[in-house]
Amino acid sequence: MTDAAIESRGATFTGNRGLELEEPLLFEVGHPDKSGVDLAEPASFQSRLGGMERQSPIGLAGLSEPEAMRHYVRLSQKNYSIDSGLYPLGSCTMKHNPRLNEKMARLPGFADIHPLQPESTVQGALALMDLLSKWLIELTGTAAIALSPKAGAHGELCGMIAIKTAHAAHGRDRSVVLVPESAHGTNPATAALLGYDVRTIPARDDGRVSVSAVRNVLADDVVGLMLTNPNTCGLFEGEIVEIAEAIHEAGAYFYCDGANFNAIVGKARPGDLGIDAMHLNLHKTFSTPHGGGGPGSGPVVFSKALAPYAPLPRIVRDGDTYRLLETAASTGKEGAGEAFGRLTAFHGQMGMFVRAMSYMLSHGSDGLRQASEDAVLNANYVRASLKDLMSQPYGDQICMHEVLFDDQFLNDTGVTTLDFAKALIDEGYHPMTIYFPLVAHGAMLVEPTESESRASLDLFISTMRELCREALDGNQKKFQDAPVYTPRRRLDETQAARNPVLRWRDKTQAQAAE
Ligand SMILES: *Cc1c(COP(=O)(O)O)cnc(C)c1O
């Protein structure tokens, strides 16, 4: 830390700052001889490891119960979360996770069941999965669904395997996936994972993909197109219907990245626009928690053409009974699920299905539509309130649920997009998405979501305007020093990525090795 920074932080004897406590590593707090539990010495026993047993102590940090408790609680308090403040991370849809969802997911009939339980004992869970499937199929205007994918990227893999399977079933040998230059990195990564080559489609001057650009790169080696709609610039792909037609004429399939579905739920059905497969991030659009709050969940919907190539399991209803079709033979239908097989060992993220269903039922169809409208309204409120100070790469046009700025307004200020984001941390905000999408120079992608109040948006906008003014007034140093109010300041991100030190070594060990 520089002297100036220490001064501005106000150094303390403990290193603590007010009620925000410094937290050493577990190994630095604990001691191998210490234990939080009182275990009796084990009786002598005959080893069956044939001399392979560990000779030296395992070296785990021993802690008392209060020490362990404080360690993890302090760490948890260092996390910024949607429960602590506005989280304008574009493309990620960090919306509020309603507590009602949590309550429903903890009902013992959902929380305490096991995937290998007999079907007759989990009829309620299967009914919920069936209802969720119906709602998602209805909202997307599609024909079939796979609930098992565990995240958006996993959903992409699921959809693209279905497409690969369909081509194989038709005896077509193809090798190229079309991906626009604004795509999320997971799109080309998914194509590459399946052994396909990626052909990039350039964006038009207004940030969208044109049907002519797609036609220019279409050939009989094309497997399909992966397109995000609304796209990662926060814009609706106006030529999507013509693009779908062109793709289908070439005997290829249309994979839609549905991560931005939050903008159009109840307004437009991707199936009606001609898509063949699309993942839904339940942890974005349908309010289930992200990351540390819970696992992701990325169900995939399929068009009629692709439905026979969707994975198992499927849920069917026989009168009042629900059944899980888990093997090709059990489907009783020639070809159904046989070609793909299974994607995962079990049936998907049950807890997230309950949360998403709870969200949908509590909103109703009119409420879901209003959530999309409010998300778009909020993003446009931010855009309209900042457009006189911040630059937009494709001119000032109405956006969907997120607004994209670039760094042109910072030209000649010596402040970069990264500096700007770090200054936002000092103001108590998680920064917006930066440097993505790659098509915009120094991109800043802001997604407020529908869960923010007018007052919360106004404070964020005033903060952004103040930072803009300080950058334009030449207060470069403030930005370069930021963040100054965080427990740690700027990390060497390149070093951390290139040379990660993932294993703790105590100082004496480290010295001995040197
Ligand atoms: C979030 C996102 C993904 C990946 O979803 P995960 O659930 O994080 O795997 C893919 N594409 C876009 C546009 C996204 O925003």
Ligand as a Chemical Component Dictionary entry (heavy atoms), coordinates in Angstrom:
data_LIG
# 
_chem_comp.id                   LIG 
_chem_comp.type                 NON-POLYMER 
_chem_comp.pdbx_formal_charge   0 
_chem_comp.three_letter_code    LIG 
# 
loop_
_chem_comp_atom.comp_id 
_chem_comp_atom.atom_id 
_chem_comp_atom.alt_atom_id 
_chem_comp_atom.type_symbol 
_chem_comp_atom.charge 
_chem_comp_atom.model_Cartn_x 
_chem_comp_atom.model_Cartn_y 
_chem_comp_atom.model_Cartn_z 
_chem_comp_atom.pdbx_ordinal 
LIG C1 C1 C 0 -24.313 -15.771 -18.380 1  
LIG C2 C2 C 0 -24.204 -15.982 -19.841 2  
LIG C3 C3 C 0 -23.851 -17.239 -20.373 3  
LIG C4 C4 C 0 -23.396 -18.408 -19.528 4  
LIG O1 O1 O 0 -24.264 -18.763 -18.511 5  
LIG P1 P1 P 0 -23.710 -19.491 -17.168 6  
LIG O2 O2 O 0 -24.952 -19.862 -16.453 7  
LIG O3 O3 O 0 -22.877 -18.474 -16.479 8  
LIG O4 O4 O 0 -22.906 -20.678 -17.606 9  
LIG C5 C5 C 0 -23.853 -17.374 -21.735 10 
LIG N1 N1 N 0 -24.150 -16.347 -22.544 11 
LIG C6 C6 C 0 -24.480 -15.124 -22.069 12 
LIG C7 C7 C 0 -24.820 -14.018 -23.037 13 
LIG C8 C8 C 0 -24.504 -14.891 -20.701 14 
LIG O5 O5 O 0 -24.811 -13.686 -20.218 15 
# 
loop_
_chem_comp_bond.comp_id 
_chem_comp_bond.atom_id_1 
_chem_comp_bond.atom_id_2 
_chem_comp_bond.value_order 
_chem_comp_bond.pdbx_ordinal 
LIG C1 C2 SING 1  
LIG C2 C3 SING 2  
LIG C2 C8 DOUB 3  
LIG C3 C4 SING 4  
LIG C3 C5 DOUB 5  
LIG C4 O1 SING 6  
LIG O1 P1 SING 7  
LIG P1 O2 DOUB 8  
LIG P1 O3 SING 9  
LIG P1 O4 SING 10 
LIG C5 N1 SING 11 
LIG N1 C6 DOUB 12 
LIG C6 C7 SING 13 
LIG C6 C8 SING 14 
LIG C8 O5 SING 15 
# 
